[in-house]
Each structure stands twice: as C-alpha cells, then as structure tokens.
Amino acid sequence: MQTYLTGEKYAWRCAPRHDEQMFAIAQSYNLSIPVAQTLLTRGYHSKEAIESFLGAGSLQDIADARLLKDAEKVVERIEVALKNQEKILIAGDYDVDGVTSSALLLTCLRPLGAQINFFLPHRQRDGYGLSVQTVERAAEHNYRLIITVDNGITAHEPARVARKLGLDLIITDHHRPHGELPDAYAIVDPHQADCRYPFKYFAGVGVTFKLMSLLYARRGLEMPTKVYELLLLGTVADVVPLQGENRFWVRHGLQQINREAESHALRSLKQNANFAKARISSLDVGFYFAPQINALGRLDDARAAVTFLMSENEARTMEIGEKLATLNRERKEIEQTIVQEALTLLTAERIDVVKSGVLVVAGERWPAGVIGLAASRLVGMYGRPAIVLHITKDGRAKGSCRSIPEINMFEALSSVKDILHSFGGHPMAAGLVVDVKNLPELRERLHAYVAERVAIAELRQTLHLDGELQLADVTKKLAHDIALLEPFGAENREPVFHLAQAVLAQEPVLLKEKHVKCMIFSEGVLKPAIFFNRPELYERLKRQGNESFSLAASITENHWNGRTNVELCGLDVAGLVTAP
C-alpha cells in the first residue's frame, strides 16, 4: 500500500517496499537497491519484463511497418511519383515534431531523386494544419502529390478540394481521429480503429520514419544516418511516451549522436545552451535543445528550422542558430508575462483555484505560440488541467490545454464539442477554438467533467517516489544503474527517491537568488544537495537547525574540472520546523 507525505510544495506518494523481490532483482542483475525498487514500483516484476526494459528491446521486437494501415499503398504511390518525376509537396507543422518530420522526408526522398519541396504554415498567418489555400497553390504550381506530416487527420475540406483538383493527398498523422476521416488517397495514423500496428504512441516523426523505413527496405537501402537524429529530436520534443518502440529508437538516436561527430545543428544548439556535458541525454534534448527549435515556430517562421536541421553549410546553420537563441530568450520572457497576467486574471475574476477542476483564462495580447507553455506552467503550479486562450478580433478564443494523468483532455473536450468550433490533440495536450461568449459554459462543464473523475480537494502537484534512499547509496554505481533506465521522458520519468532522517550539516546557501545549495548528513555520510528554482526553501531550511527532515531527490552527476561527483538534486522537503 502506498503511503503519503505532505511536502512543502508537493504531495508525496511513497512506493511500498517488497524487500524479498527487491533484493532478488538487485542480486540477479547486479543493481543498486534503489534501482531494483524502482523497477518493482514501475511494474517490472518478471524476468522477461525486466530484461526487455533494461535492454530497451531489439530490432526483432520492432513491428513490421506494413501493419500500418495504408503504409504499402503510400510507399507504392511515392514510388510512382519518383519514377514519373512528379512534384511532391510536404505539408508539415510549425513545432519540432512537424519540422523534424518534414526534414526526415526530405532527407530520405531527395537522395532518391524526388522532385520535392515543403511548406510549413506560419502560426499567426496560416494557423494549424493543411489549408485549402495550400492545396490550391500546390495545384497551381503543378504538384501531383501532397504528403502531410504531423497533421491532417481533421483536414476534411482540404482533402475534398485536393480530390476535386486531381491531387493525391496522403495524410500521415499521430493525433486521434474524431468522427469521420478525410476523403484522402491514403491515411497513415496508428490511432485509426482498423490499424493493426501494435504500437500506437508515435510522434508524427515516428509515423514518417516507419513509412520511409518501409520504402528503403523495399529498395534494399540503408536509411541515412541523419534520420535517427531527427527521429530522436521530434519524439522527445513531442512528449510522447518513451516506452516500447519510442524507447528503442530514442535510445538508438542518443547512442548515435553521442558516438559520432556532432552535426552543425547540434553544435549550435549546444553552444546556445552553454552545454558542457560529455554526454547528451533525452532530458537534455527536451530541456535545452527542443525549446530552441520550437521558438522559431512560436514567434516567427518555422521553415528556417528545416534548413537549420538539414544544412551542411556550417555558417548558415550557425546564423540560424543565433536567431533561435534570441527567439528562445524572448519566448521565456513572454511566457513569464502571460503566467503573471493569467494569475492576475484568476484573482480579478474571483476564481478559487483550490476549488476549480480546471483553470480557464483568456487574454487579447497573448501570442498563440506561447500560450501552451503558459498552460503547462499553470498545471505545474496548481496540479489541475489548465486552458490558456488567445482572444481574436472575431470574438473567438483559440487556445491550448495541458492536463494531468488523471484527466484525458481529448475526451474532456469531446464532452463539450457542441460548444467548440474545433478541437484536437492528445490526452495530456490539446488545442481548441471556442466563442468568447461560451467561455463561462466551457469552464463550468469542464469543471463538472473533472469533478466526476477526481476529488477536486485532493488536486495538487504530486511527486511519485520510486523508492527509499540512504546517503551511502549515492555513488557512481547508483548513477550508472539509473542510466540503465534511460531514456527518461513522458511515462518513463527520472527516478525520485525518499531520504528520511536527513540533517543539515551547515547553513544553506542561496545561489543567484533562486537556487538553494546545502550539505546533507545522514548515518555518517555527507552529500551536497541543490534545489533548483526553490528560493523559498532558503529561509525555511535556515530555521531547521539540527532537526531532521525528509528529502525527495533525484540523482545527478556534476561534471566540473574533469571530475565527476554524484550528488542529490532536491525536489522537495517534508517535516520542516514551523515558524515561531
């Protein structure tokens, strides 16, 4: 049975111990005790499950791409286009998934002699997805085949126009269909009800990759190595589950980029982030690299991002990279402003956050490209779904939703579709368009939807602790064993451990007015711990004196001056003394 603790910021869910199984796993696989407990906590009990997870599978475990509905039909149509030198247009999206999907198709088809070009919509001017205007322009310029990547599953009118104009439209997507499918030449989306492919949770770039792998297999060719870098970036950036096939390919991509000479694009991204680690992890891709690429589509024109990822011209790549760095800094500032204004709105509208099942805020000056990030911040602050909307001049609100594991946002929006102009997305993230006049009803009905499924009073940020930790466990061996669980990301988060009866060995230090560093003592062992972006803990810990407390922490390796130290990255504390 799980136990619960109340931390300063989070509710802690502490995993139960199963000592006999835990010790057996640790001995059988030569694993540290905390890692053995993590495997049990996450449901890996059998020999087969543990070995499959630790090995991240093999090529023999990867399903045949022909199981994807319409995959063979698509590849055959592309073969015809290659043979007849037909003009092919890629219709992508402006986020990292759409950019990498477009770049992957270009990387694979250009060496085969394809007459191919791409179009990515501008977020402000064009909006999301394939448009009728794009189809009409393609016809005017004598394109015969349009291939969507990372979009298209709701493109009913563009599909109708394409058929009328004599263009073959191939839709490749990974978003969930709702209702009737577009009348396209072919649709490849693993979420189709009659698609037999066993793994359903690819990013758009994953679907594109499967199609190109089938095309190359039919020709007896090796895929270009660049493909695996693009697949890695798009999969991690789109926050799809890093399980099953995604886990296999992300690990493969990480091994490649850490082993081979880095591309111009990666070198630029690392320089922008002042990245000095010897090895790139999936968390680094998500935290340092993906936001830079995304910034272009959020605040400018995403098309340059395709050039950035593919170009072999180092000077051109670095030039675009400098723009990415500048836009990413601007994005951070805008995001912070939106969050502050959203909090002010919630107060002004007298919305009781604690009693709200969902947070809904709308503003006229909020850039559409940043509101999704602001929604994520609100979810992180209050532990409940959040919808942040941009009010347009025509009286509509267009926005982004972010959710919590307990609430499927796609299904939640489906329950109110009668008052929406459009919606789409995933269980944890979605988009919608609604009339401003319907915002009160939207808020009320979504609150009721959430209240039926979870206890509103219990909604708060939660830390799921994987196991117990002793300071003596914090060694290079533990760091090595944790690395066996990588890549970390959605549905395979970095392990968090519970250290009980910790004592401060000296007074904490506040770094840069926002990070708290301290020295932890427990059972004769001293270890440093740092709490990033938790300045409020500084005064609280100063009052702690010699009183013991509990610590929730992950394990990190600190590389400095050629030395590697294994340290604690503190996430929260519990049991602090109260103010006098």
N, C-alpha and C positions, 0 to 999 in steps of 0.2 A: 504494500500500500504506500502511495506517495505521502510525504509529509510536506508541510507548508511553513515558510518563514516570511515575515514581513520585513523587507529591506527598506533602506532609505528612499529608493526610487521604484523598486520592482517588487512584485510578489514572487517569491521563490518557490518553485516546485522541485522538491528534492527526490531523486530517484531512490527506490528501495534497494537494499543490498541483498544479493543472493550469493553468499560467501562461497559455498561449495562450487557452484558453477563458475564463479568469477576466478577462483584460484585455479580451477581446472583449465580454463581458457588461457589464463596467464602462463601456466606451465606448458601447455601444449604448443603455444605459438610464441613463447619467449617474449611476452608482452608485459609492460608495466601494469600494475594492479588498476590504476585509474583508467587505462585504456581498455582493459578487459571488462571493467564495469560499464564503460561507455558502450561497448558492443552489446552487452546484455540490455542496457537501458533502451537502446535503439532497436531492439527486437531481433538481433542476430544471435540466435541460440544454437542452431545446428551447425555441424561441421561444414556442410555444404554451403550454408548461408554465409558463415564467417569467411571461408576461403574464397568464395565468389566476390564478397565485398572487398576484402583486403587485396585481392588480385585485380579488382575492377573489371573482371570478365576478360574475354579474349575475342579475337575475330570470329571464332567459331560460335560465339554466343550472339553475334550480330545477325538480326533477321535479314532475309533476302529483300532487297528493295522492291522486287516485283510484287510483293504483298501489298504495297501501297496502291490503293485503288487508282487506276488510270496512269500509273507510272510508265508502263510499257507503251501505252498509247502516246504519252508525252514524248518519250525518247524517240519513238518512231517518227513523230511529226518533226522533231528537231533534226533528225537525220535527213528527212526530205528537204527541210529548209537549207541545210548545209549543202546538200547535193545540188539544189537548184539555185543556190546563192540568193535566196530570199532575204529580204531585210527583216531583222528581228529587233523588236523593242522590248527592253526590260522595264517594267513599271514597278518601282520599288517604294520604299518608305523612308522617312527622314530620321529615324532613330538608328542606333548602332546595328540592330538586327536587320533592318531594311538596307542599310549601307553595306554591311558585310555580305548579305545575300546577293545584292547586285554585283559587288566586286567578285564574289565567288563564281557567279555565272559568266562574267566577262573573262575571268582567269581561265575558266575551263573551255569556253567556246571560241575565244579568239585564236588559240593555237590550232584549232580545227578548221580555221578558215571562215568562220562565221562573219556575215555582214551584220554586225550587231552594235546597238547603241543603247543608252539607258536614260531614263527620266525619273527624277525624284521630285515629288511635289514640294513646294515651299509651304511651310506650315501656315503662315499668315495669308498668303495669296491664294493658295490652292486647296488647303485643307487636307484631310486624311484620305488616302486611298486612291484607287483608279477613278478618274473622272471621265464623263462623256467627252469633254473638251480634249483630253489627252488621246482618246480613241479617234476622234475626228481628225486631229492633227496627224496622227500616225497614218491614217488613210490618205490624207493629202500628200504625205511625203513617201507614199508607196511602200509602207511597211506591210508585210503579209502575215506576220505572226507577232502577237503580244504575249509576253510571259510576265505575270505578276509574281512578285516575291514579297512575303510577309504581309500580304493584304489581298483583298479581292473576294473573300467569302461572302460579302454582302453587296457586291458590285452588280446589282441586278440591271439597272438601266445602262451602264457602260457595256455589259455583256449583250444586251439587246441591240444596242447601236453597233457594236462590233459585228454581230451576225448580219445585220442589215447592210453594212458596208462591205461585207465579204472578207473580213479579217478573222483569222482563227485566234481565239483568246484562250490561253492556258492559265488557269489560276493555281498558284501554289501558295498555301497559307497554313497557319497553325492555330488560328483563332477558332473558337467554337462557332459552328453554324447555328443560326436560329431561324426556323421556318424553312421555306422553300429555297433551294440553291439556285444561283445564277445559271442562265442558259449559256454555258460556255462550251468550247470544244472539249475541254478536259479540266477536271478539278482534282488536285492532289492535296489532301488535307487529312491527316490521320484521325481527326475527330469526326469524320463522316461516319454515319451509323453503319454503313456497309463496307467500311475499310477494314481489311483483315490484318493490317500491320499491328503487331502486338504492343509496340511501344508508342504511346500517344502524346508524349510531352516534349517533342522537339520545339526549339525556336524556329522561326522562319528559315534561318540559315541552315538548320538541320534538315529540313524538308528539301531545300535546294541541294544540299550536299548529297542526299540519298539519290536524287534524280541524276546528278552528274556522275556519281559513282556507278550507277547502272549504265549510263551512256559509255563511260570509259571502259567498264568491264566488257561490254558488247564489242568494243573495238580492240580489246586486249592491250589497253594502255594503262600506264601508271598515272595516278592523279598528280597534278602539280603540287609540289610541297607547300606552296603558298596557301593552298586550300585549308590546311589544318590550322594555320594561324587565324584565318578569317573565321573558321568554324568555332574556334576557341573564343575569340572576341565576342562574336554575336551571341553565342549560347550563354556565356557568363553575363553579358550585359543585359540580356532579356529576362534574367532572373527566373529561368525555367528550372524545374527540379534537377539537381545534379545527382540523379540516380539512373540506374540502368544504362541505356546507350549513351545518354548525355555524359554520364560519369566517365565512361570509357573514352569517348572522343575528347573530352576536356583534358583528361589526364594525358592522352596521347599528344595533344597540342602543346601542353605545358612541357612535356619531355622534349619535344622538338625545339621549341623556342629557347629552352634553357641549355640545349646541347649544341645547336648550330649557331652560325653567325647571325646576329640580330638584323632584322630588316630596318630600312631607313625610318619607317613609321614607328616601330617600337623604340628605336633610339631617340627619336624626337619626343615621344610620349614620356620616356624615362627622364630625359633632360628637363622637360617641363615640370615634372613632379619631384625633381631632385631625388630621384630614386637611386639608392646606393646599394641595395641588397644584391647578393651574389646570385640569387635565385628568385624567379618570378613565381608567385602562387596565384591561384584563382581569386583569392581575396584581393590581391594587388591589382589584378585585371579589373575587378569590379569597383575598387575604391579609387585607384589612381588613373587608370587608362580610359575605361569606358566613359566616365563623365566628360573627359576632354573631347572625345569624338562626338558625343551626344550634344555638346554645347553648340556645335555648328548648326544642327537641325533645330535646336530650341530657339536660337536667337538670330540665325542667318540662313544661308542656303546650304543644304546638306550635300549638294552634288560635289563640292570640292573634297568632301571626306572620302569619296570613292577614289579620286585621284591620289589623295594622301596615302591611302592604304595600299594602292597598287603601283605607284610611280617608282621607277628605278632611278629617277633623277633626284639625287640627294638634296641639291639646293632647292628644288621645287618642293620637296617633301618638308624640309625644314621651314620654308617660308609659310606653308600652310599650317605647320605645327605651331609656329609663333602665334598665328591667328587663333588656333584652338586654345592656347594658353590664355590669351587675352579674353576671349569669349567665356571661358570657364570661370575666370575671376569675376566677370560681370554677372554670370549666372548665379554664383554664390551670393553676391550682394543682393540681386533681385529676389532670390529665394528667401533670404532673411527678411527682406522688407515685406514680402507677401505674408509670411508667417506672422510677423508682428501686427500687420493690418488685420489679418484674419482673427487674431486673438482679441484685438480691439473691437471688431465687429461682433464677436460672440458675446463680449461683455455688454456692448451697446444694445444688442437685441435681447439681453437678459436670458441668454440660453444657459441653463445649468448643465455644464459639461458632464458632471458626475452622473446626472440622471438621463443623459441623452444616449440613445442607442447608436446614433450616427451623427457626425458633425457635418453640416452643410453650410458653406459660406460662398458668397459670390461678390466679385468686385469688377469694376469697369476698367481699371488700369492694369490689371494683372496679365502679363504676357502668357499666351496659351502654352508656350513651350516650357514653362517653368512651374505651372500650377500642379502638375503631377508630383513633382518633388516636394512642393509645399504640403500636399496631401499626405505624403509619406511622413513628413516631419510631424504633422498633427497626430497621425496614428501612433508614432513613436512617443509623443508626449502624453497621450491620453488612453492608449490601449484600446481604441474602438475605431470602426471604419470612418473614413473622412472623405468628403467630396468637396473639391475646390473648383469653382466655376468662373469663367470669364464672361462677362455680360457684353453682348454685341449690340450694335446700333439698331438692329431689327427686333429687339425685345426678346432675344433668346439668350440662354446661358449654355455655354459649351464648357465641358469640364472633364476632370479626371478623378477617378475613385481609387482609393487604396484601402485594403481591408486587413483583417486578422484571420488566422487559420480557422476560427470557429464560424466565420460567415463567408459564404460563397457569393462574391459580389456580382458575378454574372447572373446567378439565379436570383439574387435580390433585385437587380434591375429588371429581370424578366417579369418579376411580380408587379412592377409598376409601368410596364411598357406602354400601357394605354395612355399615359400622360407624357411619354417621351417621343421626340421626333426620331431619334435613333440612339442606338447603344451597341456596344460590343466589347469583347475583351476576354479576360481570364477570371478565375475565382478570386485572385488576390489583387488584380488591377484591371480597370475597365475605363471606358470613356462613354460620355452621353451628351445629348443635346435636349434641352427642355425649355419651354417658355418660362420667362421670369415669373409670370403670374402664377405658375404652378409650383414654385419652389416651396411654399408652405405645405402644400399637399404632399410633395415629394418627401420632405423632411418627416412629416407625420407618419406616412405609410412605411417608410423605411425604418423608422424607429420601432413601429409595431412589428415589422418583419424580424428585426434583431431581437426584440424582447421575447418573441415566441421561441427563440432558439438558445438564448443565453440569459443568465441573470445579469441585468444591467448593473446592479450594485457591485458585482464582482469584476466588472471590466476594468482592467488596469494593465499596465505593462507587466509582462511576465518573463521571468528567467527560468528556463528549464535546465536544471543542474543534472549533469550526466553521472556524477559520482562524487565520492569523497576524496580528499587530497590531504596528504601530510607534506610538510615542507621538505622533508627528507626525500620525497618522491620527485621533487623539482630538479631534474638532472637532464643531461644531454640525451640519456636513454629515453626519458619520457618524451622529450621533444621529437626524437627520432620515431618513436612509436605513434605519436599523434600524427606525424606526417603520413603514416600508412593509411590514415582515414581520409586523406585529401583525395580529390579537390573539395574544398568547402564552398558552400553557397546555399541556394534555396533547397530546403528539405535534406540538407546534409551540412548543418551548421557546424562551426568550430566548437569543440567541446568546452563546456564551462563546468568548473569544479567547485566544491564546497570545502572550504578550510575553516574548521571550527577552532575555538580557543586560541585565536591569534592575539598577539600583544604588540604594541608599538615599541620598537627598540629605541627610537629617538623621535623628536618632534617632526611632523610632516613639513614638506617644503612645497610652496606654491610656485609653479613654473609658468612664465608668460601669462600670469593672471588667469589661467584656465586649466592647468593640469596639476594634479597633486601627486607628489612622489613621497614615499615613506619606506622605512625599513621594518619588516615584519619578523617577529620572533615567535617560534613555536617549537616545543620539545627539543630545545638545544640547537636549533638551526635558525640562521639568519638569511633572509632573502629580500631583495628590493621588490617593491610593487609600485606601479604607476596607474593612476586613474586619469584617463584622457577626458577632457571636457567635463569634468566634475568639480569645478571650483568651490561649489557649496559644501563639499566634504572637508575642506581645509579647516575651517573653524570647528566643525563637529569633531574631527579627529584630534585637534589640538586639545579639546576638553577631555579626551578619553583617558589620558594619563596611563596608569598601569592596568586599567580594566580591560579584560579580554573582550573580543567581539568576533563575529563570523565574517568571512570574506568570500565573495563569489568572484572567481577569476578564471581567465583563460591563460594559456602558457605561451610565452613569446620568446623568440631568440633575439638578443640585442647584439648586433654586429658593430663593433667600434674598434678602430685602430688595429685591425687584423685579429681581434679577439672576439669570441662568441660566448656570451653569457646567457643562461636560461633564466628568465625572470617571470614574474607574475604581472599580468595585465588585469588590474582590478576593474570589475564592472559594477559592484555594489557592495554595501556592508549592512550588517544587521546587528542589533544588540548594542548600539552606541548608548552612552550615558545621556540622559536628558539634561537640558539646560537648567541651571539652578533658578 
